[in-house]
Amino acid sequence: MSTGRSSAWWSRNRYLDPAAEPAPTAPLTDLAAGPAGRFRAAREGLLALDGVAESVRFMGASWRWAWEYGIGNRKLCWLHIVADTISTTFTLSDDEVLRTAKLPRLAADVARAVSEGQRTGPVRWCWLELSDRRVVDGFLRLAGHKAGWLAQRPTPHRAPRLRGRGGAEDRE
């Protein structure tokens, strides 16, 4: 999923080598003060949300290394470090898009990212450059709402395993 960015844009990811996983805090020292501060604010804001965990994952030839945030197996968003910019990709279900439209004081940049999001299957993929602290704060408000919406849905679980005839449990 390119979320509207060209392959040339994504090829400027600061962390290109699939075999060299960056440390979770690498952008704090690898970026200039402004982008590093926005990364810190976004990362700390996301990790402060109840139940959110972070992982640094190689996401294939397009996205390369990204910081992934989720609640259990549900994805909240990804942070991207491309050249000297910080951006985020987040998904919204149809229900979440409707809920987003009803939020009071939704930041204009966030609303634009939602309206311009690419629909793929059951979700809309939205991309937003975190160009200044105001945009980061607006995004974190939406992320807080989405984390709450994810917490309201029951956690998907595996169906119980059926016990077949002749298994060890039948012989006991």
N, CA and C of each residue as an Amber inpcrd file, in Angstrom:
protein
   516
   0.8550000  -1.1710000   0.0000000   0.0000000   0.0000000   0.0000000
   0.8940000   1.2260000   0.0000000   0.8000000   2.0400000  -1.0090000
   1.6620000   3.2180000  -1.1020000   1.0250000   4.4610000  -0.5080000
  -0.2570000   4.4440000  -0.2520000  -1.0200000   5.5810000   0.2640000
  -0.7310000   6.8590000  -0.4980000  -0.7210000   6.7660000  -1.8140000
  -0.6190000   7.9470000  -2.6410000   0.7730000   8.5080000  -2.8250000
   1.7730000   7.9220000  -2.2540000   3.1510000   8.3830000  -2.4180000
   3.7980000   7.5420000  -3.5100000   4.6930000   8.1410000  -4.2710000
   5.3750000   7.4210000  -5.3450000   6.4520000   6.5070000  -4.7700000
   6.8790000   5.5480000  -5.5780000   7.9530000   4.6600000  -5.1330000
   9.2460000   5.4550000  -4.9400000   9.4320000   6.5260000  -5.7180000
  10.6110000   7.3760000  -5.5290000  10.5700000   8.0560000  -4.1610000
   9.3890000   8.4740000  -3.7420000   9.2620000   9.0990000  -2.4200000
   9.6100000   8.0930000  -1.3250000   8.9940000   6.9000000  -1.3830000
   9.2440000   5.8840000  -0.3530000  10.7050000   5.4130000  -0.3610000
  11.3730000   5.4780000  -1.5150000  12.7680000   5.0180000  -1.5800000
  13.7030000   5.9000000  -0.7730000  13.2250000   7.0440000  -0.3180000
  14.0310000   7.9480000   0.5140000  13.9020000   7.6120000   1.9990000
  13.2880000   6.4610000   2.3080000  13.2000000   6.0340000   3.7110000
  14.5980000   6.0700000   4.3040000  14.7110000   6.6230000   5.4840000
  16.0160000   6.7870000   6.1160000  16.6470000   5.4300000   6.4510000
  15.8510000   4.4000000   6.6160000  16.3440000   3.0850000   7.0280000
  16.0130000   2.0860000   5.9150000  16.9870000   1.8490000   5.0390000
  16.7460000   1.0690000   3.8210000  17.0700000  -0.4200000   3.9560000
  18.0670000  -0.7630000   4.7290000  18.5820000  -2.1320000   4.7650000
  17.6370000  -3.0490000   5.5420000  17.0310000  -4.0390000   4.8670000
  16.1150000  -4.9280000   5.5680000  16.7860000  -5.7450000   6.6760000
  18.0990000  -5.8810000   6.6160000  18.8120000  -6.6700000   7.6230000
  19.2730000  -5.8260000   8.8090000  19.0850000  -4.5110000   8.7400000
  19.5820000  -3.6350000   9.8170000  18.4040000  -2.9290000  10.4870000
  17.8080000  -3.6010000  11.4810000  16.6660000  -3.0170000  12.1850000
  17.1140000  -1.8020000  12.9920000  16.4520000  -0.6550000  12.7500000
  16.8080000   0.5150000  13.5620000  16.2840000   0.3680000  14.9810000
  16.9830000   0.9810000  15.9100000  16.5120000   1.0000000  17.2950000
  15.2300000   1.8100000  17.3640000  14.3340000   1.5060000  18.2900000
  13.0920000   2.2770000  18.4030000  13.3190000   3.7780000  18.5570000
  14.4460000   4.1570000  19.1480000  14.7330000   5.5770000  19.3760000
  15.6720000   6.1700000  18.3220000  16.0310000   5.4300000  17.2860000
  16.9970000   5.8960000  16.2870000  16.6560000   7.2670000  15.6960000
  15.4000000   7.5560000  15.3400000  15.1190000   8.8780000  14.7560000
  15.4330000  10.0450000  15.6860000  15.4720000   9.7970000  16.9860000
  15.7660000  10.8780000  17.9240000  17.1770000  11.4160000  17.7470000
  18.1070000  10.5600000  17.3150000  19.4820000  11.0000000  17.0940000
  19.8180000  11.1570000  15.6150000  19.0620000  10.5060000  14.7350000
  19.3550000  10.5470000  13.3070000  18.7540000  11.7550000  12.5940000
  17.7870000  12.4000000  13.2000000  17.1040000  13.5290000  12.5680000
  17.5350000  14.8470000  13.1930000  17.2920000  15.9240000  12.4650000
  17.5120000  17.2660000  13.0020000  16.5420000  17.4950000  14.1570000
  16.7780000  18.5330000  14.9400000  16.0010000  18.7710000  16.1640000
  14.5000000  18.8590000  15.9190000  14.0460000  19.5640000  14.8900000
  12.6070000  19.7250000  14.6470000  11.8980000  18.4070000  14.3780000
  12.3410000  17.6640000  13.3470000  11.7000000  16.3650000  13.0870000
  11.8740000  15.3730000  14.2420000  13.0300000  15.4010000  14.8950000
  13.2430000  14.4960000  16.0320000  12.2560000  14.8140000  17.1510000
  12.0080000  16.0830000  17.3840000  11.0370000  16.4750000  18.4090000
   9.6230000  16.0360000  18.0640000   9.2640000  16.1260000  16.7870000
   7.9280000  15.6690000  16.3710000   7.8170000  14.1520000  16.4790000
   8.9020000  13.4350000  16.1460000   8.8940000  11.9810000  16.3120000
   8.7210000  11.6360000  17.7850000   9.4740000  12.3200000  18.6520000
   9.3700000  12.0600000  20.0920000   7.9410000  12.3050000  20.5790000
   7.3460000  13.4210000  20.1670000   5.9850000  13.7550000  20.6000000
   4.9820000  12.7150000  20.1070000   5.1000000  12.3130000  18.8430000
   4.1730000  11.3120000  18.2960000   4.3620000   9.9680000  18.9990000
   5.6000000   9.5400000  19.1340000   5.9000000   8.2420000  19.7590000
   5.4310000   8.2150000  21.2070000   5.7770000   9.2350000  21.9730000
   5.3800000   9.2610000  23.3850000   3.8640000   9.3730000  23.5220000
   3.2320000  10.1560000  22.6530000   1.7810000  10.2790000  22.6960000
   1.0800000   8.9700000  22.3880000   1.5910000   8.2320000  21.4110000
   0.9900000   6.9450000  21.0650000   1.2090000   5.9250000  22.1810000
   2.4250000   5.8730000  22.7140000   2.7200000   4.9020000  23.7780000
   1.9890000   5.2180000  25.0770000   1.5370000   6.4590000  25.2390000
   0.7870000   6.8360000  26.4390000  -0.6630000   6.3640000  26.3850000
  -1.1240000   5.9680000  25.2040000  -2.5020000   5.4790000  25.0720000
  -2.6020000   4.0880000  25.6940000  -3.7020000   3.8270000  26.3630000
  -3.8990000   2.5720000  27.0780000  -3.7750000   1.3610000  26.1540000
  -2.8600000   0.4730000  26.4690000  -2.7160000  -0.7910000  25.7580000
  -1.9200000  -0.7380000  24.4730000  -1.3770000   0.4180000  24.0960000
  -0.6590000   0.5320000  22.8270000   0.7690000   0.0290000  22.9780000
   1.1900000  -0.7900000  22.0200000   2.5550000  -1.3120000  21.9820000
   3.2110000  -0.8680000  20.6730000   4.5170000  -0.7830000  20.6930000
   5.3080000  -0.3540000  19.5380000   6.1730000  -1.5040000  19.0530000
   6.3170000  -1.6080000  17.7450000   7.3210000  -2.5000000  17.1730000
   7.8940000  -1.8230000  15.9380000   9.1700000  -2.0370000  15.7100000
   9.8190000  -1.5380000  14.5030000   9.8440000  -2.7150000  13.5470000
   9.1910000  -2.5400000  12.3860000   9.0130000  -3.6700000  11.4610000
   9.4530000  -3.3000000  10.0640000  10.0510000  -4.2500000   9.3840000
  10.3320000  -4.0690000   7.9590000   9.0510000  -4.4060000   7.2190000
   8.5330000  -3.4400000   6.4670000   7.2170000  -3.5580000   5.8410000
   7.3050000  -3.7600000   4.3290000   8.3970000  -4.3310000   3.8530000
   8.5140000  -4.6330000   2.4370000   9.2410000  -3.5500000   1.6510000
   9.3380000  -3.7730000   0.3560000  10.1290000  -2.9070000  -0.5120000
   9.5770000  -1.4900000  -0.6110000   8.2920000  -1.3070000  -0.4220000
   7.7390000   0.0520000  -0.5140000   7.9920000   0.8450000   0.7550000
   7.4540000   0.3960000   1.8800000   7.5450000   1.1650000   3.1230000
   8.8910000   1.0250000   3.8150000   9.5500000  -0.1010000   3.6190000
  10.7890000  -0.4270000   4.3150000  10.5520000  -0.4390000   5.8320000
  11.4010000   0.2030000   6.6360000  11.2350000   0.1620000   8.0870000
  10.1990000   1.1800000   8.5250000   9.2940000   0.7390000   9.3840000
   8.2580000   1.6210000   9.9360000   8.0610000   1.2910000  11.4050000
   7.6140000   2.2720000  12.1410000   7.2780000   2.0970000  13.5550000
   5.7910000   1.8020000  13.5990000   5.4440000   0.6020000  14.0860000
   4.0580000   0.1430000  14.0840000   3.5090000   0.2150000  15.5030000
   2.2910000   0.7300000  15.6160000   1.6270000   0.8610000  16.9130000
   0.3070000   0.1220000  16.8420000   0.0470000  -0.6890000  17.8550000
  -1.1780000  -1.4630000  17.8640000  -1.6340000  -1.7750000  19.2740000
  -2.8570000  -2.2540000  19.3240000  -3.4550000  -2.7210000  20.5740000
  -3.7610000  -4.1950000  20.3310000  -2.9730000  -5.0590000  20.9590000
  -3.0820000  -6.4840000  20.6470000  -2.6930000  -6.6860000  19.1890000
  -3.5440000  -7.3950000  18.4520000  -3.2400000  -7.6250000  17.0350000
  -3.8970000  -6.5790000  16.1240000  -4.4880000  -5.5580000  16.7080000
  -5.1350000  -4.4940000  15.9290000  -4.1710000  -3.3400000  15.7270000
  -4.0730000  -2.8830000  14.4940000  -3.1210000  -1.8250000  14.1640000
  -3.7560000  -0.4580000  14.3460000  -3.0340000   0.4100000  15.0500000
  -3.4660000   1.7800000  15.2690000  -2.9040000   2.6880000  14.1690000
  -1.5800000   2.5860000  13.9270000  -0.9430000   3.4030000  12.8930000
   0.5050000   2.9620000  12.7030000   1.1390000   3.5810000  11.7220000
   2.5630000   3.3880000  11.4590000   3.1920000   4.7620000  11.3310000
   4.4060000   4.9320000  11.8520000   5.1860000   6.1410000  11.6430000
   6.2850000   5.8260000  10.6470000   6.5170000   6.7530000   9.7280000
   7.5230000   6.5920000   8.6770000   8.5530000   7.7090000   8.7950000
   9.8110000   7.3420000   8.5880000  10.8930000   8.3160000   8.5530000
  11.4230000   8.2970000   7.1220000  11.0320000   9.2820000   6.3460000
  11.4360000   9.3760000   4.9470000  12.2160000  10.6710000   4.7810000
  13.4900000  10.5230000   4.4090000  14.4170000  11.6570000   4.3510000
  14.3900000  12.3420000   5.7160000  14.0190000  13.6130000   5.7600000
  13.9740000  14.3350000   7.0290000  12.5470000  14.6050000   7.4750000
  11.6020000  13.7930000   7.0070000  10.1990000  14.0090000   7.3680000
   9.6650000  12.8520000   8.2020000   8.6790000  13.1770000   8.9990000
   7.9430000  12.1860000   9.7840000   6.5330000  12.1810000   9.2120000
   6.0100000  10.9900000   8.9580000   4.6250000  10.8920000   8.5120000
   3.9960000   9.6820000   9.1710000   2.6850000   9.6000000   9.0460000
   1.9600000   8.4680000   9.6070000   0.9780000   7.9340000   8.5840000
   0.7580000   6.6540000   8.6470000  -0.3100000   6.0020000   7.9070000
  -1.2140000   5.3660000   8.9540000  -2.5200000   5.5340000   8.7710000
  -3.4760000   4.9090000   9.6730000  -4.6560000   4.4370000   8.8510000
  -5.3220000   3.4090000   9.3480000  -6.4880000   2.8720000   8.6590000
  -7.7440000   3.1860000   9.4580000  -8.8320000   3.3100000   8.7220000
 -10.1340000   3.5120000   9.3460000 -11.1530000   2.6110000   8.6640000
 -11.9650000   1.9300000   9.4480000 -13.0760000   1.1570000   8.9030000
 -14.1800000   2.1410000   8.5170000 -15.2030000   1.6660000   7.8240000
 -16.3320000   2.5330000   7.4640000 -16.9580000   3.1520000   8.7060000
 -17.1410000   2.3500000   9.7490000 -17.7190000   2.8560000  10.9900000
 -16.8310000   3.9230000  11.6140000 -15.5160000   3.7140000  11.5840000
 -14.5950000   4.6950000  12.1510000 -14.5800000   5.9900000  11.3410000
 -14.7510000   5.8900000  10.0130000 -14.8400000   7.0960000   9.1880000
 -16.0670000   7.9050000   9.5970000 -17.1890000   7.2180000   9.8140000
 -18.4100000   7.9120000  10.2520000 -18.2070000   8.5540000  11.6300000
 -17.5770000   7.8330000  12.5330000 -17.3120000   8.3770000  13.8700000
 -16.3720000   9.5790000  13.7930000 -15.3780000   9.4950000  12.9170000
 -14.4280000  10.5920000  12.7510000 -15.1360000  11.8590000  12.2870000
 -16.0940000  11.6890000  11.3770000 -16.8370000  12.8410000  10.8550000
 -17.6370000  13.5460000  11.9480000 -17.9670000  12.8380000  13.0110000
 -18.7700000  13.4020000  14.1000000 -17.9300000  14.0020000  15.2250000
 -16.6050000  13.8770000  15.1330000 -15.7470000  14.3980000  16.1970000
 -15.7540000  15.9220000  16.1810000 -15.8570000  16.5390000  17.3450000
 -15.7710000  18.0010000  17.3750000 -14.3200000  18.4470000  17.1940000
 -14.1350000  19.5310000  16.4920000 -12.8160000  20.1520000  16.3200000
 -11.7620000  19.2030000  15.7500000 -12.1340000  18.3940000  14.7590000
 -11.1520000  17.5430000  14.0930000 -10.1940000  18.4510000  13.3220000
  -8.9130000  18.2620000  13.5200000  -7.9170000  19.0980000  12.8470000
  -8.0850000  19.0020000  11.3350000  -7.9510000  20.1440000  10.6520000
  -8.1580000  20.2030000   9.2050000  -7.2230000  19.2460000   8.4590000
  -5.9550000  19.1610000   8.8830000  -5.0080000  18.2580000   8.2220000
  -5.4370000  16.8060000   8.3590000  -5.9400000  16.4510000   9.5210000
  -6.3950000  15.0820000   9.7730000  -7.6530000  14.8030000   8.9530000
  -8.5910000  15.7440000   8.9280000  -9.8160000  15.5740000   8.1390000
  -9.4800000  15.3930000   6.6620000  -8.5090000  16.1570000   6.1520000
  -8.1000000  16.0240000   4.7520000  -7.4840000  14.6490000   4.5000000
  -6.6410000  14.1690000   5.4280000  -6.0340000  12.8420000   5.2730000
  -7.1060000  11.7660000   5.2060000  -8.1490000  11.9040000   6.0200000
  -9.2380000  10.9230000   6.0080000 -10.0020000  10.9990000   4.6910000
 -10.3320000  12.2000000   4.2540000 -11.1260000  12.3300000   3.0160000
 -10.3330000  11.8940000   1.7860000  -9.0140000  12.0440000   1.8100000
  -8.1780000  11.6490000   0.6750000  -7.6650000  10.2170000   0.7810000
  -8.0260000   9.5140000   1.8440000  -7.5470000   8.1460000   2.0520000
  -7.9480000   7.2110000   0.9260000  -7.0990000   6.2320000   0.6680000
  -7.3530000   5.2360000  -0.3720000  -8.1060000   4.0620000   0.2210000
  -9.2040000   3.7240000  -0.3960000  -9.9960000   2.5960000   0.0750000
  -9.4450000   1.3100000  -0.5290000  -9.1580000   0.3570000   0.3460000
  -8.7200000  -0.9680000  -0.0690000  -9.4850000  -1.9700000   0.7740000
 -10.3600000  -2.7270000   0.1520000 -11.1580000  -3.6900000   0.8980000
 -12.0070000  -2.9820000   1.9260000 -11.9850000  -3.4750000   3.1650000
 -12.8800000  -2.9150000   4.1880000 -12.3280000  -1.6860000   4.9110000
 -11.1660000  -1.1710000   4.5050000 -10.5900000  -0.0400000   5.2340000
 -10.1400000   1.0730000   4.2910000 -10.0150000   2.2480000   4.8760000
  -9.4640000   3.4030000   4.1800000  -8.0690000   3.6500000   4.7460000
  -7.0730000   3.7040000   3.8580000  -5.6860000   3.9470000   4.2440000
  -5.4280000   5.4440000   4.1190000  -5.0720000   6.0730000   5.2240000
  -4.8810000   7.5150000   5.2790000  -3.4160000   7.8230000   5.5770000
  -2.8790000   8.8390000   4.9100000  -1.4850000   9.2420000   5.1060000
  -1.4580000  10.7020000   5.5070000  -0.5850000  11.0450000   6.4470000
  -0.4910000  12.4060000   6.9530000   0.9610000  12.7330000   7.2810000
   1.4620000  13.8320000   6.7110000   2.7910000  14.2900000   7.0980000
   2.6750000  15.0250000   8.4280000   3.5260000  14.6710000   9.3610000
   3.5420000  15.3150000  10.6800000   4.5150000  16.4850000  10.6020000
   4.0840000  17.5210000   9.9050000   4.9540000  18.6270000   9.5140000
   5.2360000  19.6350000  10.6210000   4.3960000  19.6830000  11.6330000
   4.6480000  20.5680000  12.7700000   3.9210000  20.0270000  13.9860000
   4.1630000  20.6290000  15.1250000   3.6240000  20.1040000  16.3790000
   2.0890000  20.1540000  16.4030000   1.5090000  21.1570000  15.7560000
   0.0550000  21.2750000  15.6930000  -0.5510000  20.0570000  14.9790000
   0.0790000  19.6190000  13.8930000  -0.4070000  18.4440000  13.1610000
  -0.2400000  17.1890000  14.0160000   0.8950000  17.0740000  14.6910000
   1.1220000  15.9270000  15.5820000   0.0220000  15.8690000  16.6400000
  -0.2680000  17.0080000  17.2730000  -1.2940000  17.0320000  18.3230000
  -2.6720000  16.6550000  17.7740000  -3.0080000  17.1530000  16.5780000
  -4.2870000  16.7940000  15.9570000  -4.3690000  15.3120000  15.6540000
  -3.2680000  14.7530000  15.1550000  -3.2410000  13.3240000  14.8780000
  -3.3750000  12.5130000  16.1660000  -2.6850000  12.9320000  17.2210000
  -2.7530000  12.1870000  18.4820000  -4.1700000  12.1980000  19.0640000
  -4.9180000  13.2860000  18.8610000  -6.3110000  13.3050000  19.3230000
  -7.1120000  12.2370000  18.5740000  -6.9170000  12.1410000  17.2560000
  -7.6180000  11.0940000  16.4950000  -7.1570000   9.7110000  16.9370000
  -5.8510000   9.5270000  17.1240000  -5.3270000   8.2200000  17.5520000
  -5.9260000   7.8150000  18.8940000  -6.1160000   8.7710000  19.7850000
  -6.7460000   8.4710000  21.0760000  -8.1700000   7.9810000  20.9010000
  -8.9110000   8.6210000  19.9960000 -10.2730000   8.1630000  19.7190000
 -10.2620000   6.7650000  19.1080000  -9.3720000   6.5570000  18.1240000
  -9.3280000   5.2410000  17.4800000  -8.9420000   4.1590000  18.4870000
  -8.0160000   4.4480000  19.3820000  -7.6410000   3.4640000  20.4100000
  -8.8560000   3.1140000  21.2610000  -9.6570000   4.1060000  21.5950000
 -10.8850000   3.8470000  22.3550000 -11.8750000   3.0070000  21.5740000
 -11.9990000   3.2930000  20.2740000 -12.9180000   2.5050000  19.4390000
 -12.4430000   1.0650000  19.3320000 -11.1300000   0.8640000  19.1940000
 -10.6010000  -0.5040000  19.1290000 -10.8640000  -1.2480000  20.4320000
 -10.7590000  -0.5440000  21.5560000 -10.9870000  -1.1770000  22.8570000
 -12.4500000  -1.5760000  23.0450000 -13.3730000  -0.9270000  22.3440000
 -14.7990000  -1.2430000  22.4710000 -15.1800000  -2.5180000  21.7420000
 -14.3950000  -2.8870000  20.7260000 -14.7120000  -4.0850000  19.9490000
 -14.1430000  -5.3120000  20.6360000 -14.8780000  -6.4170000  20.5920000
 -14.3200000  -7.6410000  21.1880000 -13.0710000  -8.0790000  20.4360000
 -12.1300000  -8.6040000  21.1740000 -10.8970000  -9.0870000  20.5750000
 -11.1670000 -10.3410000  19.7620000 -10.7090000 -10.3440000  18.4970000
 -10.8800000 -11.5750000  17.7140000 -10.0920000 -12.7040000  18.3710000
 -10.6300000 -13.8900000  18.3110000  -9.9210000 -15.0330000  18.8800000
 -10.0860000 -16.2170000  17.9520000  -9.2430000 -17.1700000  18.1590000
  -9.2960000 -18.3890000  17.3500000 -10.4610000 -19.2510000  17.7960000
 -11.0210000 -19.9420000  16.8470000 -12.0480000 -20.9220000  17.1830000
 -11.3960000 -22.0530000  17.9650000 -12.1280000 -22.6540000  18.8830000
 -11.5300000 -23.7610000  19.6440000 -11.1500000 -24.9040000  18.7090000
 -10.0700000 -25.5800000  19.0600000  -9.6350000 -26.7330000  18.2590000
 -10.5560000 -27.9050000  18.5290000 -10.9610000 -28.5320000  17.4730000
 -11.8060000 -29.7130000  17.6150000 -10.9210000 -30.9090000  17.9280000
 -11.4000000 -31.7320000  18.8060000 -10.6370000 -32.9270000  19.1530000
 -11.1160000 -34.0710000  18.2890000 -10.2030000 -34.6230000  17.5440000
 -10.5530000 -35.7090000  16.6310000 -10.5130000 -37.0690000  17.3040000
 -11.0790000 -38.0460000  16.6580000 -11.0640000 -39.4060000  17.1880000
  -9.6800000 -39.9910000  17.0700000  -9.3120000 -40.7180000  18.0640000
  -8.0390000 -41.4330000  18.0270000  -6.8580000 -40.6250000  18.5290000
  -7.1040000 -39.4030000  18.9560000  -6.0110000 -38.5750000  19.4700000
  -5.6490000 -38.9940000  20.8780000  -4.5830000 -38.4410000  21.3780000
  -4.0960000 -38.7820000  22.7190000  -5.1610000 -38.5100000  23.7750000
  -5.9570000 -37.4410000  23.5720000  -6.9600000 -37.1050000  24.5720000
  -8.0710000 -38.1680000  24.6310000  -8.2820000 -38.9290000  23.5510000
  -9.3000000 -39.9740000  23.5410000  -8.8140000 -41.2430000  24.2240000
  -7.5140000 -41.3950000  24.3700000  -6.9600000 -42.6190000  24.9480000
  -6.7690000 -42.5370000  26.4260000  -6.9400000 -41.3720000  27.0050000
  -6.6750000 -41.2290000  28.4400000  -7.8480000 -41.6270000  29.2620000
